[in-house]
Amino acid sequence: MSFSDFLRATFEILVLWFVIYQMFKVFRGTRAVPILGGLIGVSILLMVLMYVTQANVLRSIADFIVGPGIIIVVLFQPELRSALARLGSQRNFRWLLGKHDAEQTAFFQRVSDSVAALASKHHGALLVFCRNNKLKDVIKTGTKIDALFGKELVQTIFVPKTLLHDGALIIDGQRIVAAGCILPVSNRELADRSLGLRHRAALGMAENSDAMVVVVSEETGKISVVSNAKMMHRDVPADTLAHFLEDQFHQLPPEEGEESSSKEQFHEEL
């Protein structure tokens, strides 16, 4: 390789790095991230198949995917956007990324231990777990923390009469992003009048995002979980909470066409 070729290759790498970095800054925390992830996943799969089979047809398809045609389809077809977002979701590509389930299982066990400790003391709590929606507007209403999730920290935050105990804890990945956050309250007419403001806030969060919410009742000490189809699972046993939370977190929310049946299930659960 000549010196001029080396300079050209270096320039191309720097330009590509700059473009990718700027795109990451713009789209970080938005729905575009999983969509791009799905697109990249399909492209990588096609490139591997091309390399193994030396197929010209696959090469043509790959050229189309990275070309302007697929960009237009992604921008103007909601169904394809949804499919690519699901494909690009990290939990669907865990096998490709080599991430082991044990780490996340251990995290949800820490969550379960924390929630069980709060429930045993009747300390009311709201824990919100981000999925694709990073809840930036909700985070702004609270106090930013940015700390690794820990049992002691969670119990300290929800001690009654402290400044942050009335709000919600926002958790992204395995980190506590903010505390004392204000959640939107659901206006649904609920059959069970015993549900308090925390439960209504959890339902309101589920109606406005894809987050999973854990509620600890201050009056009864019982644990409820709101996830996916705006379903409220009440009186979840503490000894099975870790497995239940992990299972619910990895279940994708239903499509819009399934929403009517989900609403029926919602009322049955309550």
Accessible surface in RSA format (square Angstrom, percent):
REM  Atomic radii and reference values for relative SASA: ProtOr
REM  Chains: A
REM  Algorithm: Lee & Richards
REM  Probe-radius: 1.40
REM  Slices: 20
REM RES _ NUM      All-atoms   Total-Side   Main-Chain    Non-polar    All polar
REM                ABS   REL    ABS   REL    ABS   REL    ABS   REL    ABS   REL
RES MET A   1   181.75  94.1  91.79  60.7  89.96 214.2  94.71  80.5  87.03 115.3
RES SER A   2    58.11  49.1  44.08  58.8  14.03  32.3  51.07 108.7   7.04   9.9
RES PHE A   3   145.97  73.0 134.01  83.0  11.96  31.1 138.08  83.7   7.89  22.6
RES SER A   4    68.20  57.6  61.03  81.5   7.16  16.5  46.05  98.1  22.15  31.0
RES ASP A   5    50.19  35.2  47.56  47.3   2.63   6.2  10.21  24.0  39.98  39.9
RES PHE A   6   109.72  54.9 109.72  68.0   0.00   0.0 109.72  66.5   0.00   0.0
RES LEU A   7    91.78  51.1  87.83  62.8   3.95   9.9  88.11  61.9   3.67   9.9
RES ARG A   8   131.32  55.1 125.12  63.8   6.20  14.8  52.50  71.8  78.82  47.8
RES ALA A   9    37.00  34.0  33.85  52.2   3.16   7.2  36.36  51.2   0.64   1.7
RES THR A  10    49.60  35.3  48.09  48.7   1.51   3.6  44.07  59.2   5.52   8.3
RES PHE A  11   131.61  65.8 129.57  80.3   2.04   5.3 131.29  79.6   0.33   0.9
RES GLU A  12   102.30  58.7  95.71  72.4   6.59  15.7  36.76  71.1  65.54  53.5
RES ILE A  13   117.20  66.7 115.70  86.2   1.50   3.6 116.58  83.9   0.62   1.7
RES LEU A  14   105.58  58.8 103.54  74.1   2.04   5.1 103.84  72.9   1.74   4.7
RES VAL A  15    66.94  44.0  64.02  58.0   2.92   7.0  66.92  58.1   0.02   0.0
RES LEU A  16   108.17  60.2 105.87  75.7   2.30   5.8 107.78  75.7   0.39   1.1
RES TRP A  17   152.73  61.3 148.16  71.7   4.58  10.7 126.59  67.5  26.15  42.4
RES PHE A  18   111.23  55.6 111.23  68.9   0.00   0.0 111.23  67.4   0.00   0.0
RES VAL A  19    68.57  45.1  66.30  60.0   2.27   5.5  68.43  59.5   0.14   0.4
RES ILE A  20   100.66  57.3  99.73  74.3   0.93   2.2 100.02  72.0   0.64   1.7
RES TYR A  21    94.46  44.1  90.78  51.6   3.68   9.6  56.96  42.8  37.50  46.2
RES GLN A  22    60.20  33.7  60.09  43.9   0.12   0.3  23.49  50.0  36.71  27.8
RES MET A  23    78.16  40.5  75.55  50.0   2.62   6.2  58.94  50.1  19.22  25.5
RES PHE A  24   106.95  53.5  98.61  61.1   8.33  21.7 106.22  64.4   0.72   2.1
RES LYS A  25   100.89  49.2  82.70  50.7  18.19  43.3  40.23  36.2  60.66  64.6
RES VAL A  26   104.82  69.0  81.30  73.6  23.51  56.7  87.72  76.2  17.09  46.4
RES PHE A  27    71.98  36.0  71.98  44.6   0.00   0.0  71.98  43.6   0.00   0.0
RES ARG A  28   129.25  54.3 127.85  65.2   1.39   3.3  37.38  51.1  91.87  55.7
RES GLY A  29    18.47  22.8   0.00   N/A  18.47  22.8   4.78  13.1  13.69  30.7
RES THR A  30    56.07  39.9  48.47  49.1   7.61  18.1  54.59  73.3   1.48   2.2
RES ARG A  31   111.74  46.9 107.52  54.8   4.22  10.0  62.13  84.9  49.61  30.1
RES ALA A  32    25.64  23.6  22.03  34.0   3.61   8.2  23.18  32.6   2.46   6.5
RES VAL A  33    69.37  45.6  65.92  59.7   3.45   8.3  66.84  58.1   2.54   6.9
RES PRO A  34    11.33   8.3   8.48   7.7   2.84  10.3  11.33   9.4   0.00   0.0
RES ILE A  35    22.80  13.0  22.80  17.0   0.00   0.0  22.80  16.4   0.00   0.0
RES LEU A  36    58.85  32.8  58.85  42.1   0.00   0.0  58.85  41.3   0.00   0.0
RES GLY A  37    26.38  32.5   0.00   N/A  26.38  32.5  20.66  56.7   5.72  12.8
RES GLY A  38     0.00   0.0   0.00   N/A   0.00   0.0   0.00   0.0   0.00   0.0
RES LEU A  39    33.59  18.7  33.59  24.0   0.00   0.0  33.59  23.6   0.00   0.0
RES ILE A  40   101.66  57.9 100.21  74.7   1.45   3.5 101.66  73.2   0.00   0.0
RES GLY A  41     8.35  10.3   0.00   N/A   8.35  10.3   4.88  13.4   3.47   7.8
RES VAL A  42    40.18  26.4  38.86  35.2   1.32   3.2  40.10  34.8   0.08   0.2
RES SER A  43    16.36  13.8  15.84  21.1   0.53   1.2  13.29  28.3   3.08   4.3
RES ILE A  44    73.32  41.7  73.32  54.6   0.00   0.0  73.32  52.8   0.00   0.0
RES LEU A  45   105.60  58.8 103.37  74.0   2.23   5.6 105.40  74.0   0.21   0.6
RES LEU A  46    20.06  11.2  20.06  14.4   0.00   0.0  20.06  14.1   0.00   0.0
RES MET A  47   101.31  52.5  96.62  63.9   4.69  11.2  56.26  47.8  45.05  59.7
RES VAL A  48    78.80  51.9  75.73  68.6   3.07   7.4  78.76  68.4   0.04   0.1
RES LEU A  49    71.31  39.7  71.31  51.0   0.00   0.0  71.31  50.1   0.00   0.0
RES MET A  50    21.34  11.1  20.64  13.7   0.70   1.7  20.82  17.7   0.52   0.7
RES TYR A  51   176.00  82.2 164.25  93.4  11.76  30.6 121.06  91.0  54.94  67.7
RES VAL A  52   107.08  70.5  78.61  71.2  28.47  68.6  83.25  72.3  23.84  64.7
RES THR A  53    76.76  54.6  48.19  48.9  28.56  68.1  55.30  74.3  21.45  32.4
RES GLN A  54   121.01  67.7 101.77  74.4  19.24  45.8  50.06 106.6  70.95  53.8
RES ALA A  55    29.54  27.2  22.17  34.2   7.37  16.8  29.15  41.0   0.39   1.0
RES ASN A  56   116.25  80.2 109.86 106.2   6.39  15.4  31.43  75.6  84.82  82.0
RES VAL A  57   110.63  72.8 107.28  97.1   3.35   8.1 110.52  96.0   0.11   0.3
RES LEU A  58    37.92  21.1  37.92  27.1   0.00   0.0  37.92  26.6   0.00   0.0
RES ARG A  59   117.45  49.3 117.45  59.9   0.00   0.0  40.38  55.2  77.08  46.7
RES SER A  60    71.36  60.3  62.26  83.1   9.11  21.0  35.46  75.5  35.91  50.3
RES ILE A  61    75.24  42.8  72.43  54.0   2.80   6.8  75.24  54.2   0.00   0.0
RES ALA A  62    11.78  10.8  10.32  15.9   1.47   3.3  11.22  15.8   0.56   1.5
RES ASP A  63    89.91  63.0  81.36  81.0   8.55  20.2  27.97  65.8  61.94  61.8
RES PHE A  64   111.96  56.0 104.07  64.5   7.90  20.5 111.85  67.8   0.11   0.3
RES ILE A  65    16.11   9.2  15.35  11.4   0.77   1.8  15.35  11.1   0.77   2.1
RES VAL A  66   108.75  71.6  77.65  70.3  31.10  74.9  85.62  74.4  23.13  62.7
RES GLY A  67    14.75  18.2   0.00   N/A  14.75  18.2  14.75  40.5   0.00   0.0
RES PRO A  68   105.89  77.2 104.02  94.8   1.87   6.8 105.22  86.9   0.67   4.2
RES GLY A  69    22.28  27.5   0.00   N/A  22.28  27.5  18.64  51.1   3.64   8.2
RES ILE A  70    21.69  12.3  21.69  16.2   0.00   0.0  21.69  15.6   0.00   0.0
RES ILE A  71    88.80  50.5  87.30  65.0   1.49   3.6  88.80  63.9   0.00   0.0
RES ILE A  72   102.09  58.1 102.09  76.1   0.00   0.0 102.09  73.5   0.00   0.0
RES VAL A  73    52.36  34.5  50.06  45.3   2.30   5.5  52.36  45.5   0.00   0.0
RES VAL A  74    15.80  10.4  15.80  14.3   0.00   0.0  15.80  13.7   0.00   0.0
RES LEU A  75   109.29  60.9  94.56  67.6  14.73  37.0  95.05  66.7  14.24  38.3
RES PHE A  76   144.59  72.3 126.06  78.1  18.53  48.2 130.16  78.9  14.43  41.3
RES GLN A  77    87.41  48.9  87.41  63.9   0.00   0.0  15.53  33.0  71.88  54.5
RES PRO A  78    75.07  54.7  70.58  64.3   4.49  16.3  70.97  58.6   4.10  25.5
RES GLU A  79   127.77  73.4 116.46  88.1  11.31  26.9  75.40 145.8  52.38  42.8
RES LEU A  80    57.02  31.8  53.66  38.4   3.36   8.5  56.40  39.6   0.63   1.7
RES ARG A  81    81.65  34.3  81.05  41.3   0.60   1.4  17.26  23.6  64.39  39.0
RES SER A  82    31.04  26.2  28.13  37.5   2.91   6.7  23.02  49.0   8.03  11.2
RES ALA A  83    52.70  48.5  42.74  66.0   9.97  22.7  47.97  67.6   4.74  12.5
RES LEU A  84    13.80   7.7  13.70   9.8   0.09   0.2  13.80   9.7   0.00   0.0
RES ALA A  85     1.03   0.9   0.84   1.3   0.19   0.4   1.01   1.4   0.02   0.1
RES ARG A  86    69.86  29.3  68.15  34.7   1.71   4.1  32.97  45.1  36.88  22.4
RES LEU A  87    69.69  38.8  66.32  47.4   3.37   8.5  69.28  48.7   0.41   1.1
RES GLY A  88    15.37  18.9   0.00   N/A  15.37  18.9   0.61   1.7  14.76  33.1
RES SER A  89     3.80   3.2   1.84   2.5   1.96   4.5   2.13   4.5   1.67   2.3
RES GLN A  90    94.38  52.8  85.50  62.5   8.88  21.1  35.21  74.9  59.17  44.9
RES ARG A  91    31.48  13.2  20.48  10.4  11.00  26.2  10.46  14.3  21.01  12.7
RES ASN A  92    58.64  40.4  44.06  42.6  14.58  35.1  15.32  36.9  43.33  41.9
RES PHE A  93    26.93  13.5  26.93  16.7   0.00   0.0  26.93  16.3   0.00   0.0
RES ARG A  94    62.72  26.3  62.40  31.8   0.32   0.8  22.01  30.1  40.70  24.7
RES TRP A  95   191.81  77.0 158.86  76.9  32.96  77.4 158.27  84.4  33.54  54.4
RES LEU A  96    83.16  46.3  59.05  42.2  24.11  60.6  60.42  42.4  22.74  61.2
RES LEU A  97   102.47  57.1  71.75  51.3  30.72  77.2  76.31  53.6  26.16  70.4
RES GLY A  98    64.46  79.5   0.00   N/A  64.46  79.5  34.81  95.5  29.65  66.4
RES LYS A  99   114.02  55.6  98.41  60.4  15.61  37.2  67.93  61.1  46.09  49.1
RES HIS A 100   140.17  76.6 124.00  86.2  16.17  41.4  96.63  99.6  43.55  50.7
RES ASP A 101    71.78  50.3  68.30  68.0   3.48   8.2  22.92  53.9  48.86  48.7
RES ALA A 102    56.36  51.8  45.52  70.3  10.84  24.6  52.23  73.5   4.13  10.9
RES GLU A 103   121.09  69.5 111.16  84.1   9.93  23.6  43.70  84.5  77.39  63.2
RES GLN A 104    49.81  27.9  49.52  36.2   0.29   0.7  10.05  21.4  39.76  30.2
RES THR A 105    64.89  46.2  64.66  65.5   0.24   0.6  55.13  74.0   9.76  14.8
RES ALA A 106    49.14  45.2  41.61  64.2   7.53  17.1  47.77  67.3   1.37   3.6
RES PHE A 107     4.39   2.2   4.39   2.7   0.00   0.0   4.39   2.7   0.00   0.0
RES PHE A 108     2.57   1.3   2.57   1.6   0.00   0.0   2.57   1.6   0.00   0.0
RES GLN A 109    84.46  47.2  84.46  61.7   0.00   0.0  36.06  76.8  48.40  36.7
RES ARG A 110    80.55  33.8  79.20  40.4   1.35   3.2  51.73  70.7  28.82  17.5
RES VAL A 111     0.00   0.0   0.00   0.0   0.00   0.0   0.00   0.0   0.00   0.0
RES SER A 112     4.17   3.5   4.17   5.6   0.00   0.0   0.00   0.0   4.17   5.8
RES ASP A 113    60.10  42.1  55.34  55.1   4.76  11.2  11.73  27.6  48.37  48.2
RES SER A 114     0.00   0.0   0.00   0.0   0.00   0.0   0.00   0.0   0.00   0.0
RES VAL A 115     0.00   0.0   0.00   0.0   0.00   0.0   0.00   0.0   0.00   0.0
RES ALA A 116    30.75  28.3  25.73  39.7   5.01  11.4  26.47  37.3   4.27  11.3
RES ALA A 117    16.76  15.4   9.51  14.7   7.25  16.5  16.23  22.9   0.54   1.4
RES LEU A 118     0.06   0.0   0.06   0.0   0.00   0.0   0.06   0.0   0.00   0.0
RES ALA A 119    12.82  11.8   9.33  14.4   3.49   7.9   9.47  13.3   3.35   8.9
RES SER A 120    87.63  74.1  48.76  65.1  38.88  89.6  52.01 110.8  35.62  49.9
RES LYS A 121   116.21  56.7  93.12  57.1  23.09  55.0  63.86  57.5  52.35  55.8
RES HIS A 122    82.58  45.1  77.62  54.0   4.97  12.7  46.21  47.6  36.38  42.3
RES HIS A 123    33.43  18.3  33.41  23.2   0.02   0.1  15.89  16.4  17.54  20.4
RES GLY A 124     3.27   4.0   0.00   N/A   3.27   4.0   0.00   0.0   3.27   7.3
RES ALA A 125     0.12   0.1   0.00   0.0   0.12   0.3   0.12   0.2   0.00   0.0
RES LEU A 126     7.62   4.2   7.44   5.3   0.18   0.4   7.44   5.2   0.18   0.5
RES LEU A 127     0.00   0.0   0.00   0.0   0.00   0.0   0.00   0.0   0.00   0.0
RES VAL A 128     0.00   0.0   0.00   0.0   0.00   0.0   0.00   0.0   0.00   0.0
RES PHE A 129     3.79   1.9   3.79   2.3   0.00   0.0   3.79   2.3   0.00   0.0
RES CYS A 130     4.69   3.5   0.27   0.3   4.43  10.4   0.00   0.0   4.69   5.1
RES ARG A 131    10.66   4.5   0.25   0.1  10.41  24.8   6.55   9.0   4.12   2.5
RES ASN A 132    29.32  20.2  24.07  23.3   5.25  12.6   3.07   7.4  26.26  25.4
RES ASN A 133    58.20  40.1  53.95  52.1   4.25  10.2  12.35  29.7  45.85  44.3
RES LYS A 134    62.19  30.3  60.52  37.1   1.67   4.0  36.64  33.0  25.55  27.2
RES LEU A 135     8.67   4.8   2.96   2.1   5.71  14.4   7.80   5.5   0.87   2.3
RES LYS A 136   106.52  52.0 100.14  61.4   6.38  15.2  71.84  64.7  34.68  36.9
RES ASP A 137   111.25  77.9 103.44 103.0   7.81  18.5  35.77  84.2  75.49  75.3
RES VAL A 138    16.68  11.0  15.35  13.9   1.33   3.2  16.68  14.5   0.00   0.0
RES ILE A 139    17.60  10.0  17.26  12.9   0.34   0.8  17.26  12.4   0.34   0.9
RES LYS A 140   156.78  76.5 125.99  77.3  30.79  73.3  81.18  73.1  75.60  80.5
RES THR A 141    65.93  46.9  38.71  39.2  27.22  64.9  47.63  64.0  18.30  27.7
RES GLY A 142    24.25  29.9   0.00   N/A  24.25  29.9   4.32  11.8  19.93  44.6
RES THR A 143    71.57  50.9  67.63  68.6   3.94   9.4  47.72  64.1  23.85  36.1
RES LYS A 144   154.90  75.6 131.48  80.7  23.42  55.8  74.35  66.9  80.56  85.8
RES ILE A 145    51.31  29.2  25.57  19.1  25.74  62.0  30.29  21.8  21.02  57.0
RES ASP A 146    96.71  67.7  83.99  83.6  12.72  30.1  26.96  63.4  69.75  69.6
RES ALA A 147    28.32  26.0  25.75  39.7   2.58   5.9  28.32  39.9   0.00   0.0
RES LEU A 148   108.31  60.3  96.52  69.1  11.79  29.6  96.52  67.8  11.79  31.7
RES PHE A 149     4.28   2.1   0.00   0.0   4.28  11.1   0.00   0.0   4.28  12.3
RES GLY A 150    18.88  23.3   0.00   N/A  18.88  23.3  18.88  51.8   0.00   0.0
RES LYS A 151    82.15  40.1  79.31  48.7   2.83   6.7  31.54  28.4  50.60  53.9
RES GLU A 152   129.97  74.6 126.29  95.5   3.68   8.8  69.37 134.2  60.61  49.5
RES LEU A 153    59.64  33.2  54.02  38.6   5.62  14.1  57.84  40.6   1.80   4.8
RES VAL A 154     0.00   0.0   0.00   0.0   0.00   0.0   0.00   0.0   0.00   0.0
RES GLN A 155    32.21  18.0  31.38  22.9   0.83   2.0  13.89  29.6  18.31  13.9
RES THR A 156    87.04  61.9  82.29  83.4   4.75  11.3  61.31  82.3  25.73  38.9
RES ILE A 157    12.61   7.2   7.82   5.8   4.79  11.5  12.53   9.0   0.08   0.2
RES PHE A 158     1.42   0.7   0.86   0.5   0.56   1.5   0.86   0.5   0.56   1.6
RES VAL A 159    62.11  40.9  62.11  56.2   0.00   0.0  62.11  54.0   0.00   0.0
RES PRO A 160    49.43  36.0  40.31  36.7   9.12  33.1  40.31  33.3   9.12  56.7
RES LYS A 161   192.10  93.7 157.93  96.9  34.17  81.4 112.76 101.5  79.34  84.5
RES THR A 162    54.83  39.0  43.23  43.8  11.60  27.6  49.24  66.1   5.59   8.4
RES LEU A 163   181.24 100.9 149.19 106.7  32.05  80.6 152.81 107.3  28.43  76.5
RES LEU A 164    48.85  27.2  48.00  34.3   0.86   2.2  48.30  33.9   0.55   1.5
RES HIS A 165    25.77  14.1  25.60  17.8   0.17   0.4  14.35  14.8  11.42  13.3
RES ASP A 166   104.45  73.2  85.81  85.4  18.63  44.1  32.06  75.4  72.39  72.2
RES GLY A 167    13.90  17.1   0.00   N/A  13.90  17.1  10.01  27.5   3.89   8.7
RES ALA A 168     0.82   0.8   0.06   0.1   0.76   1.7   0.67   0.9   0.15   0.4
RES LEU A 169     0.32   0.2   0.29   0.2   0.03   0.1   0.29   0.2   0.03   0.1
RES ILE A 170     0.00   0.0   0.00   0.0   0.00   0.0   0.00   0.0   0.00   0.0
RES ILE A 171     1.32   0.8   0.31   0.2   1.01   2.4   0.31   0.2   1.01   2.7
RES ASP A 172    46.46  32.5  40.04  39.9   6.42  15.2   6.16  14.5  40.29  40.2
RES GLY A 173    53.18  65.6   0.00   N/A  53.18  65.6  41.46 113.8  11.72  26.3
RES GLN A 174    44.03  24.6  39.40  28.8   4.63  11.0  18.12  38.6  25.91  19.7
RES ARG A 175   104.60  43.9 104.60  53.3   0.00   0.0  48.35  66.1  56.25  34.1
RES ILE A 176     0.00   0.0   0.00   0.0   0.00   0.0   0.00   0.0   0.00   0.0
RES VAL A 177    36.95  24.3  36.03  32.6   0.92   2.2  36.32  31.6   0.63   1.7
RES ALA A 178     0.00   0.0   0.00   0.0   0.00   0.0   0.00   0.0   0.00   0.0
RES ALA A 179     0.07   0.1   0.07   0.1   0.00   0.0   0.07   0.1   0.00   0.0
RES GLY A 180    17.76  21.9   0.00   N/A  17.76  21.9   4.45  12.2  13.30  29.8
RES CYS A 181     1.82   1.4   0.00   0.0   1.82   4.3   0.00   0.0   1.82   2.0
RES ILE A 182   124.29  70.7 115.18  85.8   9.11  22.0 118.80  85.6   5.49  14.9
RES LEU A 183    10.72   6.0   1.17   0.8   9.55  24.0   1.72   1.2   9.00  24.2
RES PRO A 184    49.93  36.4  37.89  34.5  12.04  43.8  49.16  40.6   0.77   4.8
RES VAL A 185    68.72  45.2  48.54  43.9  20.18  48.6  48.54  42.2  20.18  54.7
RES SER A 186     3.36   2.8   0.00   0.0   3.36   7.7   1.16   2.5   2.20   3.1
RES ASN A 187   147.93 102.0 115.77 111.9  32.17  77.5  36.62  88.1 111.32 107.6
RES ARG A 188    49.32  20.7  37.56  19.1  11.76  28.0  27.96  38.2  21.36  12.9
RES GLU A 189   118.14  67.8 103.48  78.3  14.66  34.9  62.11 120.1  56.03  45.7
RES LEU A 190     3.69   2.1   1.62   1.2   2.07   5.2   2.11   1.5   1.59   4.3
RES ALA A 191    85.96  79.0  49.23  76.0  36.73  83.6  61.31  86.3  24.66  65.3
RES ASP A 192    38.03  26.6  30.20  30.1   7.83  18.5  12.69  29.9  25.34  25.3
RES ARG A 193   182.03  76.4 151.65  77.3  30.38  72.3  76.86 105.0 105.17  63.7
RES SER A 194    88.29  74.6  49.98  66.7  38.31  88.3  55.22 117.6  33.07  46.3
RES LEU A 195    14.12   7.9   1.31   0.9  12.81  32.2   1.48   1.0  12.64  34.0
RES GLY A 196    35.14  43.3   0.00   N/A  35.14  43.3  33.73  92.6   1.41   3.2
RES LEU A 197   128.61  71.6 117.14  83.8  11.47  28.8 118.67  83.3   9.94  26.7
RES ARG A 198    41.13  17.3  39.20  20.0   1.93   4.6  18.49  25.3  22.64  13.7
RES HIS A 199    17.17   9.4  17.17  11.9   0.00   0.0  11.31  11.7   5.86   6.8
RES ARG A 200    59.65  25.0  59.65  30.4   0.00   0.0  16.57  22.6  43.08  26.1
RES ALA A 201     8.10   7.4   8.10  12.5   0.00   0.0   8.10  11.4   0.00   0.0
RES ALA A 202     0.00   0.0   0.00   0.0   0.00   0.0   0.00   0.0   0.00   0.0
RES LEU A 203     0.07   0.0   0.07   0.0   0.00   0.0   0.07   0.0   0.00   0.0
RES GLY A 204     0.47   0.6   0.00   N/A   0.47   0.6   0.47   1.3   0.00   0.0
RES MET A 205     3.58   1.9   3.58   2.4   0.00   0.0   3.58   3.0   0.00   0.0
RES ALA A 206     4.85   4.5   1.19   1.8   3.66   8.3   1.55   2.2   3.30   8.7
RES GLU A 207    56.83  32.6  30.52  23.1  26.32  62.7  14.04  27.2  42.79  34.9
RES ASN A 208    94.49  65.2  65.36  63.2  29.13  70.1  19.50  46.9  74.99  72.5
RES SER A 209    23.19  19.6   0.44   0.6  22.74  52.4  11.62  24.7  11.57  16.2
RES ASP A 210    30.07  21.1  21.29  21.2   8.78  20.8  22.90  53.9   7.18   7.2
RES ALA A 211     1.60   1.5   0.00   0.0   1.60   3.6   0.00   0.0   1.60   4.2
RES MET A 212     0.00   0.0   0.00   0.0   0.00   0.0   0.00   0.0   0.00   0.0
RES VAL A 213     0.00   0.0   0.00   0.0   0.00   0.0   0.00   0.0   0.00   0.0
RES VAL A 214     0.00   0.0   0.00   0.0   0.00   0.0   0.00   0.0   0.00   0.0
RES VAL A 215     0.00   0.0   0.00   0.0   0.00   0.0   0.00   0.0   0.00   0.0
RES VAL A 216     0.00   0.0   0.00   0.0   0.00   0.0   0.00   0.0   0.00   0.0
RES SER A 217    11.02   9.3   8.81  11.8   2.21   5.1   5.37  11.4   5.65   7.9
RES GLU A 218    69.10  39.7  62.58  47.3   6.52  15.5  15.05  29.1  54.05  44.1
RES GLU A 219   141.60  81.3 114.22  86.4  27.38  65.2  67.76 131.1  73.84  60.3
RES THR A 220    74.65  53.1  55.11  55.9  19.54  46.6  56.74  76.2  17.91  27.1
RES GLY A 221    10.51  13.0   0.00   N/A  10.51  13.0   1.75   4.8   8.76  19.6
RES LYS A 222   108.55  53.0 103.22  63.3   5.33  12.7  61.11  55.0  47.43  50.5
RES ILE A 223     6.68   3.8   5.20   3.9   1.48   3.6   5.20   3.7   1.48   4.0
RES SER A 224     3.19   2.7   3.19   4.3   0.00   0.0   0.00   0.0   3.19   4.5
RES VAL A 225     0.00   0.0   0.00   0.0   0.00   0.0   0.00   0.0   0.00   0.0
RES VAL A 226     0.00   0.0   0.00   0.0   0.00   0.0   0.00   0.0   0.00   0.0
RES SER A 227     0.55   0.5   0.14   0.2   0.41   0.9   0.00   0.0   0.55   0.8
RES ASN A 228    26.25  18.1  12.94  12.5  13.31  32.1  11.94  28.7  14.32  13.8
RES ALA A 229    13.77  12.7   9.51  14.7   4.26   9.7  12.04  17.0   1.73   4.6
RES LYS A 230    43.19  21.1  43.19  26.5   0.00   0.0  13.07  11.8  30.12  32.1
RES MET A 231    27.32  14.1  27.32  18.1   0.00   0.0  27.32  23.2   0.00   0.0
RES MET A 232     0.00   0.0   0.00   0.0   0.00   0.0   0.00   0.0   0.00   0.0
RES HIS A 233    34.56  18.9  34.37  23.9   0.19   0.5  23.18  23.9  11.37  13.2
RES ARG A 234    74.85  31.4  55.87  28.5  18.99  45.2  15.54  21.2  59.31  35.9
RES ASP A 235    78.37  54.9  60.38  60.1  17.99  42.5  27.67  65.1  50.69  50.6
RES VAL A 236    13.27   8.7   6.92   6.3   6.35  15.3   8.95   7.8   4.31  11.7
RES PRO A 237    77.30  56.3  65.98  60.1  11.33  41.2  77.30  63.8   0.00   0.0
RES ALA A 238    45.78  42.1  33.33  51.4  12.46  28.3  33.51  47.2  12.27  32.5
RES ASP A 239   130.30  91.3  87.33  86.9  42.97 101.6  51.51 121.2  78.79  78.6
RES THR A 240    70.31  50.0  66.21  67.1   4.10   9.8  64.30  86.4   6.01   9.1
RES LEU A 241     0.00   0.0   0.00   0.0   0.00   0.0   0.00   0.0   0.00   0.0
RES ALA A 242    14.65  13.5  13.44  20.7   1.21   2.8  13.82  19.5   0.83   2.2
RES HIS A 243   141.05  77.1 135.43  94.1   5.62  14.4  94.37  97.3  46.68  54.3
RES PHE A 244    46.69  23.4  44.88  27.8   1.80   4.7  46.65  28.3   0.04   0.1
RES LEU A 245     0.00   0.0   0.00   0.0   0.00   0.0   0.00   0.0   0.00   0.0
RES GLU A 246    26.14  15.0  26.14  19.8   0.00   0.0  10.46  20.2  15.67  12.8
RES ASP A 247    66.19  46.4  58.04  57.8   8.16  19.3  13.45  31.6  52.75  52.6
RES GLN A 248    16.16   9.0  16.16  11.8   0.00   0.0   0.00   0.0  16.16  12.3
RES PHE A 249    30.49  15.3  30.49  18.9   0.00   0.0  30.49  18.5   0.00   0.0
RES HIS A 250    39.40  21.5  23.76  16.5  15.64  40.0  16.09  16.6  23.32  27.1
RES GLN A 251    78.74  44.0  73.82  53.9   4.93  11.7  30.92  65.8  47.82  36.3
RES LEU A 252    51.57  28.7  30.55  21.9  21.02  52.8  30.55  21.5  21.02  56.6
RES PRO A 253    35.32  25.7  34.40  31.4   0.92   3.3  34.40  28.4   0.92   5.7
RES PRO A 254    45.06  32.8  22.26  20.3  22.81  82.9  27.78  22.9  17.28 107.4
RES GLU A 255    71.95  41.3  68.35  51.7   3.60   8.6  45.53  88.1  26.42  21.6
RES GLU A 256   156.19  89.7 140.66 106.4  15.53  37.0  57.03 110.3  99.17  81.0
RES GLY A 257    73.37  90.5   0.00   N/A  73.37  90.5  43.51 119.4  29.86  66.9
RES GLU A 258    87.93  50.5  84.63  64.0   3.30   7.9  35.62  68.9  52.31  42.7
RES GLU A 259    64.71  37.1  64.38  48.7   0.32   0.8  18.93  36.6  45.78  37.4
RES SER A 260    78.01  65.9  69.69  93.0   8.32  19.2  50.58 107.7  27.43  38.4
RES SER A 261    55.00  46.5  52.53  70.1   2.48   5.7  41.17  87.7  13.83  19.4
RES SER A 262     9.03   7.6   8.77  11.7   0.25   0.6   4.07   8.7   4.96   6.9
RES LYS A 263    90.53  44.2  89.59  55.0   0.94   2.2  37.76  34.0  52.77  56.2
RES GLU A 264   115.12  66.1 110.19  83.4   4.94  11.8  38.67  74.8  76.46  62.4
RES GLN A 265    89.97  50.3  88.70  64.8   1.27   3.0  21.78  46.4  68.18  51.7
RES PHE A 266     0.39   0.2   0.39   0.2   0.00   0.0   0.39   0.2   0.00   0.0
RES HIS A 267    99.17  54.2  87.26  60.7  11.91  30.5  58.86  60.7  40.32  46.9
RES GLU A 268   144.78  83.1 110.51  83.6  34.27  81.6  51.22  99.1  93.56  76.4
RES GLU A 269    69.58  39.9  46.78  35.4  22.80  54.3   6.11  11.8  63.47  51.8
RES LEU A 270    30.87  17.2   1.38   1.0  29.50  74.2  11.59   8.1  19.29  51.9
END  Absolute sums over single chains surface
CHAIN  1 A    15594.8      13294.9       2299.9      10121.7       5473.1
END  Absolute sums over all chains
TOTAL         15594.8      13294.9       2299.9      10121.7       5473.1
